Amino acid sequence: MYFQRDILEKKMNNAGTKNSPFLFGIDFEMNEGFFITDPLSQSDILFDVNGIGNSNEVTSHYTKKLSYYNLEIFPEELTVYKKRFKRVIKGIKRGDNYLTNLTIETPVKTTLSLKEIFNLSKSTYKLLVPDRFVCFSPECFIKITDGKIYTFPMKGTIDASIPDAEKIVINDEKETTEHNTIVDLLRNDLSKVANNVRVNRFRYTDVVKTNKGSLIQVSSEIEGTLPSKYQSDIGTILFKLLPAGSVSGAPKESTLRTIIEAEKKPRGYFTGVAGYFDGTNLDSFVLIRFIEQNEKGLVFHSGGGITSKSDVNKEYLESLQKVYLPF
């Protein structure tokens, strides 16, 4: 089920050629990935991709849990975050990059199991790898439909309860710069695999409901046209676009070096991608809103984009604001 990059890419291309459905996941470093054929008939990994999946187990057992569940978070100190933030800003000022996604790990405790979180979560994309992690992501990576490829970069988050929240986030200079950078990066990325790349919608907003209230998030829609017989290269297309620009930065190569220096350890599947191919079309998502299970317990991974205009206190609070359960 788990394979190295070259084997995984070949399996995807072969399945695309044969119009065979598959489920996949790829870690951020692109060292490992999983590949499952006929995914709707298996239960080793649970998934829900835009309403298509292999789990409908929302029973009274789960809904009762909502009335008394608990979630405790144990965030790192601001002083600890500042050290990594300063390393990122140093690289930006030196000209190594102009946008870097910096992530943190927040230990959490909850009365819910990973499977219960998966089943209760209200999210467009959900994935459960038992005993490893659960993900309830709002962010699409790419969609491929009828020869068209789409991506929906998501940059800009604000507490929806703040008066005029939507106006504030849309007019925020730092958020605007960050979003413009990612849109430009992903337009260039799609141009590696598609023609006639264009932005269909720019900086529109969605509301995401969480256990702590609602968040407003800002996205754009970019579209391109794939060459004929693209299905036989579907794995190659995916790997050409990785890692996802919204969770790495720009330019990618130098930004990845900064991330390694600042974060000090591999991310693993967090900020990687996963998705479902139905035999014709593909829908995939970025592995954010991510809780990992390790030998010490549960860790919630989150982060945000850093630019030259970033304020360390705001970035720290935004990363913690993304530590939530979507119900």
N, C-alpha and C positions, 0 to 999 in steps of 0.2 A: 504493500500500500504506500510506503514511503520510498522516494527515489531521489537520486541526485539530478541536478539540473538538465544535463544532456539527455538522460533517459526520459525524464519527465516531458521535455519538449517534444521528443520523438513520439511518445505515447499520445500526446495531445494532437499532433499533426496526423498521426495514423487514424485516430478516432474521428477527427474532422473529415478526413478523406472518405471514411466509411459511413459518415453521418450517424455515428454512434454516440449517445449521450454519455457525459461524464461529469463528475464533481472533482474539483481540484483546489489545492491551496499551496501557496509558495511563501516561504519565509522572506523577511526583509533582505537578508544577505544573499538570497538566492542560492543557498547551499543545499536546501532540502525542500521537498514538497510532497504532497500526497495526491494520488490519482485513483479515482474509484469509478469503474464502469457500472452502468445500470444503477445509478445512485438512488433512485426512488425505491428500489426493492431491498436496500440494505439498512442496517441500523447501527453500524459501527461508528459513523459520524452523522450527527443530526444537523439538518440545515433547512433554512427557509429563505428563498431568494425571490423577493417580490411575490409572495404567495404560493410559490412552487417549492415543495419540500417533502420530507419523509416523516414529519412529526405533527400530529394533531392532538397532542396529549394534554390539552388544557381542561382538566377535570376539576370537580369540586375540591379535590385534595389540594390543587394548586391555588385556586382562587381564594380558599380559606386562609392560605398563608399570607395574603395581602393585608389582612386585618391586624396581623401581629408580628410581621417580620421586622428584623432589625438590621441596620447597616452602620457600622462604625468605621471611620477612616482615621489613619494615623499618618498625617502628611509629614514630609521631611521639613526641616527648618528652612526658613527663607535664606539664611546664611549659606546653607549647603547648595541651594538652587543658584544663588548668586555666583558661586565659583564656576559652575558650568556656563551660566549666562555670560560671564565675563570672557570665557574662552571663545564663545561664539561671536561676541561683539568684537573681540580682537581680530578674528579672521575676517569679519566684514569690513572693519576699518583698514585692514591690510590689503583689501581688494580680492581676497580669496573667493568670496561669494557675497551675494547681496540679499539672500533669504535662506535661513536655515531653520528646519523644524527641530526643536529641542524637546525631548520627552523626559518624563519623570516616572518613578515607581512609587505607588502609595499603598502600603499594606492596609488591608481591610479585613474586617470580621463581619460575618453575616449569619443569620439563622437559616439562610437559604442554601441549598446545594447548587452546583453549577447547572444541573439539569432543570431545577426549578426556576432559576434565573432565565434560562433559555426559553422555557415554555411560557413564562409570564411576560417576557419582554415584548413591548410593542415597538417594532422596528422593521424597516424595509428589508434589512438583511440580518440574518442570524446564523450562527454556526456554533456547534458544540463538539469539541474533541474531548471525549471523556477522560477525566483525570489529568487533562493538560490545560484547556482553556475554554472559555465561552466568550463570544463576541456578539454584540448587538449594534451593528454599524449603520449609520445614516448615510454613508458616503459611497456612491457608485465609483468604481474604477473605470471600466469601459463597458459599454453595451454594443453588441453587433447585431443588427437587424436588417435583413434583406439587402445585404451588401453595403450598408452604412455603418460607420463606427461613431460612437458618441462617448464623450466624457463630460463629467460634471464636477469640476473643481470646487471645493468647499473651503472657503477662507473668510473668517469673520464670525465671531460668536458674541452674543450679549444676553444678559438676563432680560427676559421679555417683560418682567414686572416693572422695569425702570421706565418712568415717563418718557414718551417719545423714543423708545428704545430703537425702533427700526430706523428712524431718521438719524439717530446718533451713530449707529454702526455704519450706515451708508455714507455718512459725511466724515467719518473718522479718517484722518490723513494716513495714519499708519496702516489701518485695515485696508484702505483703498490701494495703497502702494503694494501691500502683500498680495492682495487679490489680483491686481494687474500683473504682477510678476508671475504668479502661478498660471494665469490664463495664457500669457505669452509663452511660458515654458511648455505647457501642454499643447498649445497650437503647434509648436515646433516638434514635440514628440509625435503627435498624430501625423505630421507631415512625413515622418520616417516610414509610415506604413500605408498612408492613404493620400488621395488627391482631393483637390477642391476643399481644403480645410477652412472652416469659417466658424465664427461665433454667432450662434442663433439667439441666445439670451444672455445678457450681461448683468451680473450682480442682482439677481432676484433673491427673495427671502422665503424661508420656510420656518415653521414653528415645530420644535421638538419638545415633547412632554417628558418630564423626568420626575423622580420621586421628590425632588427639591423645588419643583416649579417648572416653568417653561423657558426654553432658550430660543432665541432667534438666530438662525444661521444663514449665511450669505453664500450663494452658489452662482455659477454660470454654466451654460451649455455650449459645447463645441462639437461640431459634426464634420466628418470627412467621408469620402467615397473609397471603398476598398477595391482592389483589382479583382477581376473574375477568378474564380476557383480559389478564393482566399481561405476557404475552409481547410484545405490541405496544408496550410501554413498557420493555423490558428495558434499553435503553441509558439511558433517563431514570432508571430505578431505580439503576443503577450510579453515575451521576454525582451523584445526590442523596446517596450514601453516602460519596463521596470528599472529601478524601483519607482513607485508612484511619486510624482513630482510634489504633490501636496503634503507628503509626509517625509520628504527628503529636503529639497530646496533647489536653488539655482545659483550658478551652474552645478549640475549634479555631481560631477566627478570630484571637484574640490570640496563641495558641501559634504559628501560622504566621508571624506577624510576628517573634516571638522567634527562631524557627528561622532566618529570613533574616538577622537581625542577628548571630546566633551563628556560623552556618556560612559566611556570606559568599558563597555561590555556589549556583546551582540544583542540585538532586539529580538531575534528569533521570529516567531510568527507575528508578533505585534508590528503593525504597519506594513506587513506583507499584504498579499491579496488572495482572494478565494473567489470561486464562482461556479456556475452551472451552465453547461452546454447541452441543449435539448436535442441535438442532432442537426439543427439548422442555425439557431441563434444562440448568442452567448450573453449572459448577464454576470457581471463580476463586481466585487466591492473591496474597499480598503479595510483592512483588519484593525479598525480603531474601536473605541469603547470596548475595552478588552480586559478581561479578568483572567489572570494566569494562576494556576495551582502549582505550587512547588513544595519542596520539603518543609518549608517554614510556614506554609499556609497560603493565603490568597493575596495576590498583588494586583492592583488596578493600575494599568498603564495609560498615561494621557500625555498631552503636550500641546505645543502651539508654534506658530511661525515667528521667527525673530528677524527683524530688520534693523537698520541703523536708527530708526525712529522708535524702537521698542523701549518701554519702561519696565524695568525688572519687576517692580511690584505688581503691575497689571498683568504681566505675562505669568507670574507665579500664581496669581489668583485665577486666571483663566484656565490654567492647567488643572487646578483643583476643582474649578467649576464643572469640569468635564468628568469628574468622578461621581457618577450617578447611576441609578437603575431606571430604565425607561418604562416605569409603570407607577 
